[in-house]
């Protein structure tokens, strides 16, 4: 039985893009300024904010430019075990 999915991947991407856009605006940066500071093209930033689509490298560059790279560094570092089997699998790999 599959667990209930609360959000689709597209919805998650769009929410992430909205959060990044809010941070950009909070820092009083235009999309063009962020493009110049991050090395990500203006078109890619515009598309990301509209659709949530961007490469991982582009997202990382944006995060560095916005001084939120620590958020990426912490991503997936505190993932709880899904079940006892995962605990056993990890123990057996060591």
N, CA, C and O of each residue as an XYZ file, in Angstrom:
376
protein
N       0.845     -1.187      0.000
C       0.000      0.000      0.000
C       0.884      1.242      0.000
O       1.768      1.387      0.845
N       0.642      2.119     -0.937
C       1.409      3.363     -1.044
C       0.891      4.381     -0.037
O      -0.316      4.483      0.183
N       1.809      5.140      0.578
C       1.352      6.184      1.501
C       0.650      7.302      0.726
O       0.907      7.529     -0.457
N      -0.222      7.974      1.422
C      -0.939      9.095      0.825
C       0.040     10.222      0.518
O       0.806     10.631      1.391
N       0.023     10.722     -0.699
C       0.909     11.815     -1.104
C       0.156     13.127     -0.914
O      -0.916     13.334     -1.483
N       0.731     13.998     -0.113
C       0.082     15.277      0.173
C       0.271     16.275     -0.954
O      -0.618     17.076     -1.244
N       1.433     16.222     -1.587
C       1.730     17.155     -2.661
C       2.409     16.416     -3.805
O       3.127     15.438     -3.600
N       2.168     16.899     -4.989
C       2.849     16.327     -6.142
C       4.253     16.924     -6.227
O       4.507     17.961     -5.615
N       5.169     16.302     -6.967
C       6.489     16.909     -7.156
C       6.405     18.319     -7.741
O       7.162     19.199     -7.332
N       5.504     18.542     -8.684
C       5.346     19.884     -9.261
C       4.922     20.903     -8.205
O       5.407     22.034     -8.190
N       4.017     20.491     -7.328
C       3.569     21.393     -6.265
C       4.709     21.714     -5.300
O       4.859     22.854     -4.862
N       5.501     20.711     -4.977
C       6.659     20.941     -4.104
C       7.651     21.893     -4.757
O       8.174     22.795     -4.102
N       7.911     21.697     -6.049
C       8.833     22.576     -6.775
C       8.346     24.019     -6.758
O       9.126     24.947     -6.544
N       7.058     24.198     -6.985
C       6.501     25.554     -7.019
C       6.567     26.217     -5.645
O       6.814     27.419     -5.546
N       6.347     25.437     -4.588
C       6.438     26.002     -3.237
C       7.872     26.405     -2.919
O       8.106     27.447     -2.307
N       8.817     25.593     -3.326
C      10.226     25.928     -3.125
C      10.574     27.213     -3.876
O      11.226     28.102     -3.329
N      10.139     27.303     -5.117
C      10.401     28.501     -5.922
C       9.767     29.735     -5.284
O      10.358     30.815     -5.297
N       8.577     29.579     -4.731
C       7.905     30.701     -4.073
C       8.703     31.160     -2.849
O       8.828     32.359     -2.603
N       9.235     30.216     -2.093
C      10.041     30.574     -0.921
C      11.304     31.316     -1.339
O      11.677     32.316     -0.725
N      11.956     30.825     -2.384
C      13.173     31.479     -2.865
C      12.846     32.876     -3.396
O      13.584     33.826     -3.136
N      11.758     33.002     -4.130
C      11.339     34.313     -4.648
C      11.087     35.284     -3.490
O      11.484     36.447     -3.557
N      10.429     34.808     -2.435
C      10.162     35.664     -1.281
C      11.463     36.133     -0.623
O      11.566     37.283     -0.196
N      12.442     35.251     -0.543
C      13.742     35.625      0.026
C      14.425     36.653     -0.878
O      14.996     37.628     -0.391
N      14.365     36.433     -2.196
C      14.956     37.383     -3.142
C      14.342     38.768     -2.950
O      15.057     39.769     -2.899
N      13.030     38.818     -2.846
C      12.344     40.101     -2.687
C      12.664     40.725     -1.337
O      12.831     41.941     -1.234
N      12.748     39.895     -0.304
C      13.086     40.391      1.022
C      14.470     41.035      1.035
O      14.728     41.973      1.789
N      15.350     40.513      0.187
C      16.705     41.053      0.079
C      16.771     42.204     -0.930
O      17.850     42.709     -1.240
N      15.599     42.611     -1.438
C      15.485     43.739     -2.380
C      16.311     43.528     -3.634
O      16.972     44.449     -4.114
N      16.271     42.309     -4.166
C      16.975     42.002     -5.409
C      15.971     41.764     -6.529
O      14.944     41.116     -6.325
N      16.269     42.281     -7.691
C      15.462     41.963     -8.871
C      15.925     40.602     -9.403
O      16.972     40.091     -9.004
N      15.147     40.038    -10.290
C      15.556     38.782    -10.928
C      16.865     38.995    -11.686
O      17.733     38.123    -11.681
N      17.007     40.131    -12.327
C      18.220     40.431    -13.083
C      19.434     40.529    -12.162
O      20.503     40.010    -12.483
N      19.270     41.187    -11.031
C      20.375     41.304    -10.074
C      20.777     39.928     -9.540
O      21.962     39.628     -9.400
N      19.775     39.100     -9.245
C      20.073     37.754     -8.765
C      20.797     36.955     -9.841
O      21.709     36.185     -9.540
N      20.396     37.137    -11.080
C      21.064     36.454    -12.194
C      22.537     36.851    -12.249
O      23.412     35.998    -12.398
N      22.797     38.131    -12.129
C      24.175     38.616    -12.181
C      24.996     38.107    -11.003
O      26.160     37.742    -11.170
N      24.401     38.080     -9.819
C      25.128     37.655     -8.619
C      25.339     36.147     -8.555
O      26.327     35.673     -7.994
N      24.403     35.395     -9.136
C      24.460     33.938     -9.020
C      25.140     33.256    -10.206
O      25.627     32.131    -10.088
N      25.169     33.941    -11.343
C      25.675     33.303    -12.553
C      24.647     32.425    -13.231
O      24.971     31.692    -14.166
N      23.419     32.493    -12.773
C      22.295     31.769    -13.392
C      21.606     32.752    -14.330
O      21.392     33.908    -13.966
N      21.264     32.313    -15.510
C      20.671     33.241    -16.477
C      19.351     33.817    -15.966
O      18.621     33.185    -15.202
N      19.081     35.022    -16.410
C      17.823     35.691    -16.062
C      16.633     34.816    -16.452
O      15.676     34.686    -15.688
N      16.695     34.221    -17.637
C      15.604     33.360    -18.105
C      15.384     32.167    -17.200
O      14.245     31.771    -16.955
N      16.475     31.587    -16.698
C      16.353     30.433    -15.798
C      15.727     30.836    -14.476
O      14.915     30.100    -13.914
N      16.107     32.005    -13.979
C      15.516     32.481    -12.723
C      14.039     32.782    -12.911
O      13.211     32.435    -12.069
N      13.721     33.422    -14.006
C      12.320     33.732    -14.301
C      11.496     32.446    -14.407
O      10.412     32.346    -13.832
N      12.021     31.463    -15.147
C      11.314     30.177    -15.296
C      11.173     29.474    -13.947
O      10.115     28.927    -13.637
N      12.238     29.490    -13.148
C      12.189     28.857    -11.835
C      11.091     29.466    -10.974
O      10.311     28.743    -10.354
N      11.030     30.783    -10.935
C      10.023     31.428    -10.098
C       8.603     31.202    -10.611
O       7.652     31.224     -9.830
N       8.454     30.987    -11.901
C       7.120     30.758    -12.463
C       6.693     29.303    -12.397
O       5.521     29.012    -12.161
N       7.635     28.382    -12.604
C       7.263     26.967    -12.742
C       7.869     26.056    -11.682
O       7.382     24.945    -11.470
N       8.924     26.512    -11.016
C       9.633     25.665    -10.061
C      10.716     24.824    -10.704
O      11.372     24.044    -10.015
N      10.922     24.960    -12.007
C      11.902     24.136    -12.719
C      13.251     24.827    -12.780
O      13.364     25.969    -13.224
N      14.286     24.105    -12.321
C      15.657     24.602    -12.369
C      16.582     23.414    -12.133
O      16.192     22.418    -11.524
N      17.799     23.534    -12.618
C      18.762     22.469    -12.355
C      19.218     22.553    -10.902
O      19.081     23.593    -10.258
N      19.752     21.469    -10.405
C      20.274     21.473     -9.042
C      21.427     22.466     -8.921
O      21.531     23.176     -7.921
N      22.293     22.517     -9.937
C      23.391     23.471     -9.921
C      22.872     24.908     -9.891
O      23.406     25.751     -9.170
N      21.843     25.180    -10.667
C      21.247     26.516    -10.673
C      20.675     26.871     -9.308
O      20.861     27.988     -8.826
N      19.985     25.934     -8.690
C      19.428     26.162     -7.360
C      20.546     26.414     -6.350
O      20.431     27.294     -5.497
N      21.611     25.649     -6.450
C      22.742     25.826     -5.538
C      23.362     27.205     -5.720
O      23.678     27.874     -4.736
N      23.540     27.635     -6.959
C      24.121     28.960     -7.223
C      23.229     30.073     -6.678
O      23.719     31.059     -6.127
N      21.930     29.910     -6.835
C      20.977     30.889     -6.298
C      21.066     30.914     -4.777
O      21.078     31.986     -4.171
N      21.126     29.748     -4.164
C      21.206     29.667     -2.703
C      22.472     30.342     -2.183
O      22.433     31.041     -1.170
N      23.579     30.138     -2.863
C      24.843     30.784     -2.457
C      24.702     32.298     -2.592
O      25.096     33.040     -1.692
N      24.148     32.757     -3.702
C      24.001     34.198     -3.931
C      23.070     34.838     -2.903
O      23.272     35.989     -2.516
N      22.059     34.104     -2.461
C      21.113     34.634     -1.471
C      21.568     34.377     -0.038
O      20.878     34.741      0.914
N      22.732     33.749      0.111
C      23.288     33.428      1.425
C      22.364     32.487      2.212
O      22.149     32.654      3.413
N      21.830     31.501      1.495
C      20.995     30.484      2.146
C      21.508     29.077      1.814
O      20.751     28.106      1.842
N      22.785     28.985      1.506
C      23.359     27.684      1.159
C      23.305     26.704      2.330
O      23.253     25.493      2.116
N      23.317     27.214      3.564
C      23.222     26.315      4.716
C      21.936     25.489      4.673
O      21.903     24.349      5.136
N      20.896     26.071      4.121
C      19.631     25.338      3.998
C      19.814     24.112      3.104
O      19.254     23.052      3.386
N      20.586     24.247      2.040
C      20.851     23.105      1.165
C      21.767     22.100      1.844
O      21.582     20.890      1.707
N      22.758     22.602      2.579
C      23.679     21.702      3.283
C      22.938     20.811      4.274
O      23.337     19.671      4.513
N      21.874     21.329      4.839
C      21.110     20.587      5.845
C      20.037     19.669      5.236
O      19.446     18.849      5.938
N      19.797     19.813      3.952
C      18.764     19.024      3.290
C      19.065     17.532      3.418
O      20.177     17.096      3.120
N      18.116     16.775      3.845
C      18.183     15.313      3.990
C      19.159     14.851      5.063
O      19.574     13.693      5.044
N      19.536     15.712      5.993
C      20.470     15.277      7.027
C      19.768     14.679      8.239
O      20.392     13.956      9.015
N      18.505     14.963      8.410
C      17.759     14.452      9.561
C      16.517     13.683      9.120
O      15.417     13.907      9.626
N      16.711     12.791      8.188
C      15.584     12.002      7.680
C      15.316     10.859      8.656
O      16.208     10.049      8.910
N      14.108     10.778      9.205
C      13.810      9.691     10.137
C      13.737      8.351      9.397
O      13.443      8.286      8.204
N      14.012      7.308     10.141
C      13.895      5.969      9.559
C      12.439      5.686      9.241
O      11.541      6.034     10.008
N      12.218      5.049      8.096
C      10.870      4.716      7.655
C      10.315      3.537      8.447
O       9.134      3.499      8.790
N      11.187      2.585      8.728
C      10.773      1.398      9.480
C      12.018      0.709     10.047
O      13.140      1.151      9.799
N      11.827     -0.340     10.785
C      12.932     -1.054     11.418
C      13.878     -1.662     10.378
O      15.072     -1.816     10.635
N      13.345     -2.003      9.216
C      14.181     -2.578      8.166
C      15.264     -1.594      7.720
O      16.395     -2.001      7.455
N      14.933     -0.324      7.637
C      15.937      0.674      7.282
C      17.044      0.744      8.326
O      18.217      0.889      7.984
N      16.681      0.643      9.570
C      17.681      0.642     10.649
C      18.616     -0.550     10.471
O      19.836     -0.427     10.569
N      18.021     -1.690     10.210
C      18.818     -2.912     10.032
C      19.709     -2.804      8.796
O      20.870     -3.212      8.837
N      19.186     -2.265      7.707
C      19.978     -2.104      6.485
C      21.178     -1.207      6.721
O      22.277     -1.502      6.253
N      20.979     -0.133      7.433
C      22.080      0.781      7.698
C      23.117      0.133      8.618
O      24.319      0.304      8.415
N      22.665     -0.592      9.605
C      23.563     -1.264     10.532
C      24.391     -2.309      9.796
O      25.581     -2.454     10.077
N      23.801     -3.029      8.876
C      24.492     -4.077      8.126
C      25.523     -3.515      7.148
O      26.477     -4.208      6.797
N      25.347     -2.289      6.712
C      26.298     -1.670      5.756
C      27.586     -1.247      6.440
O      28.610     -1.086      5.776
N      27.555     -1.070      7.716
C      28.739     -0.573      8.443
C      29.722     -1.643      8.670
O      30.773     -1.401      9.264
